[in-house]
């Protein structure tokens, strides 16, 4: 089976970020025993990565470079935010210093109940400076790997726009 509309693909992949000045970081890596799963057309997929995978079958390798502007864009200063330190208070009234420390990633909920991933930059006396940029913002992205498996998406998966079962979203 080929990767195409209405399919779920399991992908072993290494995702690297490269900055224009030549620094490089490994963003994520999954082997064929713990692959990424994605539904074709899923909203959080990098469009050019999906394009590169379309038509491939299990066992096919791929190697794709995605320029910053086609991936997650530049690192934006306006995505940095000072949040009141009270938000990070534990039920016992203390500050959650185990989780809220520079470099740590947190899931924060907005007023609408949507979850946003953000990185702690600095912890001040009254505020915590958080960076809501995607971790690959400011990087050119290089993805390489091999297709592990391709299957037909279920009707539920197509209706929800994400993968269920192994490697998928568990919210049911
Ligand atoms: Zn679902």
Boltz pocket constraint, residues with backbone or C-beta under 6 A from the ligand:
constraints:
  - pocket:
      binder: B
      contacts: [[A, 156], [A, 160], [A, 162], [A, 163], [A, 164], [A, 169], [A, 171]]
      max_distance: 6.0
